């Protein structure tokens, strides 16, 4: 309904988010780097989000 009205190619608010469609902000890149470090070092971590 709203996708046709706003000429959207897909639903913008779905739970099935494709990783290649995420906005590559500097904070997102930093999070990915830290998660990859945890994965490689087999460490334990926690992701906490907050709004400005």
HELIX and SHEET records of a PDB file:
HELIX    1   1 UNK A    2  UNK A    5  1                                   4    
HELIX    2   2 UNK A   19  UNK A   21  5                                   3    
HELIX    3   3 UNK A   26  UNK A   41  1                                  16    
END                                                                             
